[in-house]
């Protein structure tokens, strides 16, 4: 059975798919009321599942007429987009962030499911048996090498 975060994420993604202008605007409190949860639950979903590495931009305006705007980042040029992910990785990357980047590559069909599984296995903490921060540094180097290979292939 899906948890409340999964339900909220799915709901927001369906709204985005139906959106004519590529973004949605929601009222945090109204959404919390709809799902019978605290507004902090909505914040949690937005901050963990609608990040840049997941391919979203979230803007928030507080106050009486406040809203949250969620937009999916368009990917017109795959090569430029892969370069952007290369920069996003930086010098260190957590397993969660790396998985999010790989999931986005898969969702956008920049890689196959098989490539996703291979890449995900290569950056898994069970394979990179080092202490932090060295593990995150090595994961970043491996992920950047794989992204470079993708850019050269496109």
N, C-alpha and C positions, 0 to 999 in steps of 0.2 A: 504494500500500500504506500503510495507516495506521501511524503511529508508536506507540510504547509509551504515550505520553501520551494519544493518542486512544483507544487500547484500554482504558486504565484508566478514563478519563472515561466511556466508553460502558458499561463494566461497572458502575460505581457508579450511573449514572443508571438502568440496568435494575433494579438492586437497589432503588433508591428507588421506582421505579414499582410494584414488587411488594410493597413494604412496606405493612403494614396500619395502622401508626401514624404514617406521615408522615416517619419518619426511619430511618436505619440507623446501626449502630455497627460499626466495623471495627477490627481490629488492624492497625496500620501495617506491622509486621514480617511478619505473616501474608500480607497483601496483596502486599507486596514479594516474598515467597517464591513466591507464586502466579504472579506475572508475571516472576519471575526478574530482578528489578531491585533497585537500592538503595532503602532507605527514603526517601532524599532525593528520588527520582523521585516517590514518592507525595506527599511534601510539596509538590513543584512543582505537581503536578496540582491538589491541594487549594487552593493559594494563588493559582492563576491561573484555574482553571475552575469553582471552587465558591465564588465571592465573593458578597457581598451584591448587587452590581449584576447578577450572573447569577441571583439569586433564591435563594441558599442561605445557611444559617447553619452554620458549622463550629465545633464545640467539641472541644477536645483535652484529654485528661488523660494525663499522662506517668506513667511508673513501671511496675512489674511488671504490674499489672492495668490498665494504661492503654489507652485506646481513643480513637478519633476518631468523633464523632457528626456526621452530616451530615443536615440537615433542609432541606426545600424550604419557602420562606416562602409561606404561603397568601395568596391574593389574593381576599379576599371582596368588597371594595368597590373597584371600579375607580377611582372618583374619588379616594378616599383613597390608593390605591396610586400613582396618577399624581402626587399631591402629594408622596408620599414620594420618588419618583424626582426630582422637581423639587428637593427638598432635597438629595438625594444628589449631584446635579450640582455644586452649590456655585458658587464663583466661577471655578474653572478645572476643565477636564476634558480628559483625554488622548483621543486618537482611539480607543485600545483600550477605555477605559472607556465612551466614548460608544457605540461599536459594541456593547458588551456590554449596555448599557441598552436600545438599540434592538432587539437580538436578543431580549431578555426581553419587550419589548412585543410583538414579533411572535409569540414562542412562546406568550404568554398571550392572543393574538388581540385585543389592544388596538389594534393597527394591522394593516393589510393588507400583503402582500408589496410591493405598489406603493408604499405609504406608507413602508415600511421603506427601500426603495431610494432614494426621493427624499430622505428624512431623512438617510440615510447619506451620500449624495452631497453634501448641503449642509454637512456637518461634516467632510468629508475634507480631509486636510492638503494635497492637491494643489489644492484650491479655495481654502483659507484660506492664502494665500501670505504669511504673516507669520512673524517670528521668535518663538521661545518667550521669554517666557511669554504674549505677546500672542495667539498663535494659540489656546492653550488657554483663554484668557479669552473670546475671541470665540466659540469653539466652545461654551463653556458658555452664553453669552448666546443663541446661536441655538438650542441644544438646549432651553433653558428656555422660549424663546418657542414652540417647537413643542409642548412638553409642556403649556404653558398653553392653547394652542389645542385640544389634545385634551381637557383638563379641561373647558373651556367647551362642548365639543361633547357631552360625556357627560351 
